[in-house]
Amino acid sequence: MSGIMREKVVVITGGTSGIGQVAAGRLAEMGARIILIARDRGRAEQTLKRLREKGPSVNHSAFYADLSSLAELRRVGQEVSSGEARIDILINNAGAIFDRRRVTADGFERTFATNHLSYFVLTQLLLPRLREANHARIINTSSDAHRVAAIDFNDLQLTRGYAPFKAYGRTKLCNILFTRELSRRLAGTGITANALHPGFVATRFGDHNEGALELLFRVGKLFALSPEKGAETLIYLASSSAVENVTGQYFFKCKPKGPARRAQDDVAAKRLWDETEKLVGMSRQAVNA
């Protein structure tokens, strides 16, 4: 299998720990050049060191941004786009859950900003480079947490009744609806867009919280999948020729899986896209149809 990703350019968020780090390492072993978009410089440097050990001749790199910030997203998107002639694979994998409602400098609820808006904005900014590739792929990490979620378009960011898992599940539903609408808009371009559920994985996810939520994650991870196991579907979607032309699907264990009924609502998918455009001020981007 080594070499099948040779000369492929892979941009990944959330690639310095957990399933993202495992996927970055495995894709590097296959020959890909990895571009990390990370927040923590220390973890990014450690990850780059491991990637370079796998392929000393490949110029892996890292860019730094707080993905909950629109200004930093725009900056890093421009930096990556300016340095690349093409991008073959974009993996939107960064995610978070917060024990209490927090608002970013842009005024967005932080779970919503990190887990949904970052996927939307970064994809839009890098789309011109994805269009330059042959059969580019966009992969969005979601979760089966979406199955118990619903979207209230009158209160997208939970100004009322905030709860950590409610907010997280809603953003994971947003990931699938975004993938669905993105796939529709990219039909005929050769660019595919798919989402996945990695399973509950023992990673750093949730570690920044305190109290009952932190304890819940600590206990739960005793029974969770290893990052290596959890990364399998992510690696599959990035590298397998079997899914080269598959788009708009939700995957689990390297196979398509039907998402919840609410995640198959095309009207809701389009409305979420339109509402997100308004929020981030990107209504004239190239994926507008």
C-alpha positions as CSV (number, residue, x, y, z in Angstrom):
1,M,0.0,0.0,0.0
2,S,3.0,2.3,0.5
3,G,3.3,4.9,-2.2
4,I,-0.4,5.1,-3.3
5,M,-0.6,8.6,-2.0
6,R,2.6,9.8,-3.5
7,E,2.6,13.5,-4.4
8,K,-0.9,13.9,-2.9
9,V,-1.3,17.1,-0.8
10,V,-3.4,16.6,2.3
11,V,-4.6,19.5,4.5
12,I,-5.9,18.3,7.9
13,T,-7.2,20.1,10.9
14,G,-7.1,18.3,14.3
15,G,-4.0,16.4,13.0
16,T,-1.8,16.8,16.0
17,S,-3.6,14.3,18.3
18,G,-6.1,11.4,18.2
19,I,-7.4,10.0,15.0
20,G,-6.2,13.0,13.0
21,Q,-2.6,12.4,14.1
22,V,-2.9,8.7,13.3
23,A,-4.4,9.5,9.9
24,A,-1.7,12.0,9.1
25,G,1.0,9.5,9.9
26,R,-0.5,6.7,7.9
27,L,-1.1,8.9,4.8
28,A,2.5,10.2,5.1
29,E,3.6,6.6,5.1
30,M,1.6,6.1,1.8
31,G,3.6,9.0,0.3
32,A,1.3,12.0,0.9
33,R,2.6,15.5,1.9
34,I,0.8,16.6,5.0
35,I,-0.2,20.2,5.8
36,L,-1.3,20.5,9.4
37,I,-3.5,23.4,10.5
38,A,-3.1,23.4,14.3
39,R,-3.4,25.6,17.3
40,D,-0.7,24.1,19.6
41,R,2.8,24.7,18.2
42,G,4.4,22.2,20.6
43,R,2.1,19.3,19.5
44,A,2.4,20.3,15.8
45,E,6.2,20.3,16.0
46,Q,6.2,16.8,17.6
47,T,3.8,15.6,14.9
48,L,5.9,17.1,12.1
49,K,9.0,15.4,13.6
50,R,7.2,12.0,13.4
51,L,6.0,12.7,9.9
52,R,9.5,13.6,8.7
53,E,10.9,10.4,10.2
54,K,8.4,8.5,8.0
55,G,9.6,10.3,4.9
56,P,12.6,12.7,5.2
57,S,12.4,13.8,1.6
58,V,8.8,15.1,1.9
59,N,8.3,18.7,3.0
60,H,5.5,18.3,5.5
61,S,4.4,21.6,7.1
62,A,2.2,23.3,9.7
63,F,0.2,26.5,9.9
64,Y,-1.3,27.9,13.1
65,A,-4.7,29.2,13.9
66,D,-7.5,29.2,16.4
67,L,-10.2,27.6,14.3
68,S,-12.9,29.2,16.3
69,S,-11.8,32.7,15.0
70,L,-13.0,33.9,11.6
71,A,-10.0,36.2,11.3
72,E,-7.5,33.4,11.9
73,L,-9.4,31.0,9.6
74,R,-9.3,33.6,6.8
75,R,-5.6,34.2,7.5
76,V,-4.6,30.6,7.5
77,G,-6.8,29.8,4.5
78,Q,-5.0,32.5,2.6
79,E,-1.5,31.3,3.8
80,V,-2.2,27.7,2.7
81,S,-3.8,28.7,-0.6
82,S,-1.0,31.0,-1.5
83,G,1.6,28.3,-1.0
84,E,0.0,25.5,-2.9
85,A,-0.8,25.0,-6.6
86,R,-3.4,22.3,-5.7
87,I,-4.8,20.4,-2.7
88,D,-5.9,16.8,-3.2
89,I,-7.6,16.2,0.1
90,L,-9.0,18.4,2.8
91,I,-9.8,16.7,6.1
92,N,-11.9,18.8,8.4
93,N,-11.3,16.9,11.6
94,A,-10.9,19.4,14.5
95,G,-13.7,19.3,17.1
96,A,-14.4,20.2,20.7
97,I,-17.0,20.1,23.4
98,F,-17.4,22.7,26.2
99,D,-18.9,22.3,29.6
100,R,-20.5,25.7,29.6
101,R,-21.6,28.2,26.9
102,R,-18.7,30.3,25.7
103,V,-18.7,33.0,23.1
104,T,-15.9,33.7,20.6
105,A,-14.6,37.2,19.8
106,D,-16.8,37.1,16.7
107,G,-19.9,36.5,19.0
108,F,-20.4,32.9,18.1
109,E,-21.0,30.0,20.5
110,R,-17.7,28.3,20.6
111,T,-18.8,24.7,19.9
112,F,-20.7,25.9,16.8
113,A,-17.7,28.1,15.7
114,T,-15.1,25.3,16.1
115,N,-17.1,22.3,14.9
116,H,-19.2,23.8,12.1
117,L,-18.1,27.2,11.0
118,S,-14.5,26.2,10.7
119,Y,-15.5,23.4,8.3
120,F,-17.5,25.7,6.2
121,V,-15.1,28.6,6.1
122,L,-11.9,26.6,5.5
123,T,-13.6,24.5,2.8
124,Q,-14.7,27.7,1.0
125,L,-11.3,29.3,1.2
126,L,-9.4,26.2,-0.1
127,L,-11.9,25.3,-2.8
128,P,-10.0,27.0,-5.6
129,R,-6.9,24.8,-4.8
130,L,-9.1,21.7,-4.6
131,R,-10.5,22.5,-8.0
132,E,-6.9,22.2,-9.4
133,A,-6.6,18.6,-8.3
134,N,-7.7,15.5,-10.1
135,H,-10.6,14.0,-8.1
136,A,-10.1,16.0,-4.9
137,R,-11.8,14.8,-1.7
138,I,-13.3,16.7,1.2
139,I,-13.7,14.6,4.4
140,N,-15.7,15.9,7.4
141,T,-15.5,14.2,10.7
142,S,-18.9,14.0,12.3
143,S,-20.4,11.6,14.9
144,D,-23.4,9.5,15.7
145,A,-24.0,12.1,18.4
146,H,-26.0,13.7,15.6
147,R,-28.7,11.1,16.0
148,V,-30.2,12.7,19.1
149,A,-29.8,16.3,17.8
150,A,-32.1,18.7,16.2
151,I,-31.6,22.2,14.7
152,D,-33.6,25.2,15.7
153,F,-33.0,27.8,13.1
154,N,-34.4,30.4,15.4
155,D,-31.7,29.6,17.9
156,L,-28.8,28.0,16.0
157,Q,-26.3,28.8,18.7
158,L,-28.2,27.7,21.8
159,T,-28.6,31.1,23.5
160,R,-31.3,29.2,25.5
161,G,-31.1,25.8,27.1
162,Y,-27.4,25.2,26.4
163,A,-26.0,21.8,27.4
164,P,-22.6,20.4,26.3
165,F,-23.8,17.3,24.5
166,K,-26.8,19.1,23.0
167,A,-24.5,21.7,21.5
168,Y,-22.0,19.1,20.3
169,G,-24.7,16.8,18.8
170,R,-26.2,19.8,16.9
171,T,-22.8,20.6,15.4
172,K,-22.3,17.0,14.3
173,L,-25.7,17.2,12.6
174,C,-24.5,20.4,11.0
175,N,-21.4,18.5,9.7
176,I,-23.6,16.0,7.8
177,L,-26.0,18.6,6.5
178,F,-23.1,20.7,5.3
179,T,-21.5,17.7,3.6
180,R,-24.8,16.8,1.9
181,E,-25.3,20.4,0.5
182,L,-21.6,20.7,-0.4
183,S,-21.8,17.5,-2.4
184,R,-24.8,18.8,-4.2
185,R,-23.1,22.0,-5.1
186,L,-20.0,20.3,-6.3
187,A,-21.7,17.8,-8.5
188,G,-19.9,17.4,-11.8
189,T,-16.7,19.1,-10.6
190,G,-14.8,15.8,-9.7
191,I,-14.6,16.9,-6.1
192,T,-16.3,14.6,-3.6
193,A,-17.5,15.3,-0.1
194,N,-18.2,12.7,2.5
195,A,-18.7,12.6,6.3
196,L,-17.8,9.9,8.8
197,H,-18.4,8.6,12.3
198,P,-15.1,7.4,13.8
199,G,-16.7,5.8,16.9
200,F,-16.0,6.8,20.5
201,V,-12.3,7.1,20.6
202,A,-9.8,7.5,23.5
203,T,-8.2,10.8,22.5
204,R,-7.6,14.2,24.1
205,F,-11.2,15.1,23.2
206,G,-12.9,16.7,26.2
207,D,-9.8,16.9,28.3
208,H,-9.9,20.7,28.6
209,N,-13.2,20.6,30.6
210,E,-13.6,20.4,34.3
211,G,-15.9,18.7,36.9
212,A,-18.5,16.1,35.9
213,L,-17.9,16.4,32.2
214,E,-14.2,15.8,32.5
215,L,-14.8,12.8,34.8
216,L,-17.4,11.4,32.4
217,F,-14.9,11.5,29.5
218,R,-12.1,10.1,31.6
219,V,-14.2,7.0,32.6
220,G,-15.7,6.6,29.1
221,K,-12.3,6.5,27.5
222,L,-11.5,3.4,29.5
223,F,-13.9,1.6,27.2
224,A,-13.3,3.6,24.0
225,L,-11.6,2.6,20.7
226,S,-7.9,3.2,20.2
227,P,-7.0,6.2,17.9
228,E,-5.6,3.7,15.5
229,K,-8.9,1.9,15.2
230,G,-10.9,5.1,15.1
231,A,-8.8,6.5,12.3
232,E,-9.5,3.6,9.9
233,T,-12.5,5.2,8.2
234,L,-10.7,8.5,7.9
235,I,-7.7,6.9,6.2
236,Y,-10.0,4.8,4.0
237,L,-11.9,7.9,2.7
238,A,-8.7,9.7,2.0
239,S,-6.9,7.0,0.2
240,S,-9.1,4.2,-1.2
241,S,-9.8,4.0,-4.9
242,A,-13.1,2.4,-4.0
243,V,-14.6,5.8,-2.9
244,E,-12.9,7.9,-5.6
245,N,-16.3,8.9,-7.1
246,V,-18.5,8.4,-4.0
247,T,-20.0,11.6,-2.6
248,G,-22.5,12.9,-0.2
249,Q,-22.4,9.8,2.1
250,Y,-22.0,9.2,5.8
251,F,-19.5,6.4,6.6
252,F,-18.8,4.2,9.6
253,K,-16.3,1.3,9.7
254,C,-15.3,2.1,6.1
255,K,-18.9,1.6,4.8
256,P,-21.7,3.9,4.0
257,K,-24.2,4.2,6.8
258,G,-27.6,5.9,6.8
259,P,-27.6,8.9,9.0
260,A,-30.6,10.1,11.1
261,R,-33.6,11.3,9.2
262,R,-32.9,14.9,10.2
263,A,-29.5,14.5,8.6
264,Q,-31.1,13.6,5.2
265,D,-33.3,16.7,5.0
266,D,-32.2,18.6,1.9
267,V,-34.3,21.6,2.7
268,A,-32.6,21.9,6.1
269,A,-29.2,21.4,4.5
270,K,-29.7,24.3,2.1
271,R,-31.1,26.5,4.8
272,L,-28.1,25.8,7.1
273,W,-25.8,26.7,4.2
274,D,-27.7,30.0,3.6
275,E,-27.7,30.9,7.3
276,T,-24.0,30.0,7.7
277,E,-23.1,32.2,4.7
278,K,-24.9,35.1,6.4
279,L,-23.1,34.5,9.7
280,V,-19.6,34.4,8.2
281,G,-20.1,36.9,5.4
282,M,-19.0,34.5,2.6
283,S,-22.1,34.7,0.3
284,R,-20.1,35.2,-2.9
285,Q,-17.8,32.3,-2.6
286,A,-17.3,29.8,-5.4
287,V,-19.5,27.0,-4.0
288,N,-22.5,29.2,-4.2
289,A,-25.3,27.8,-6.3
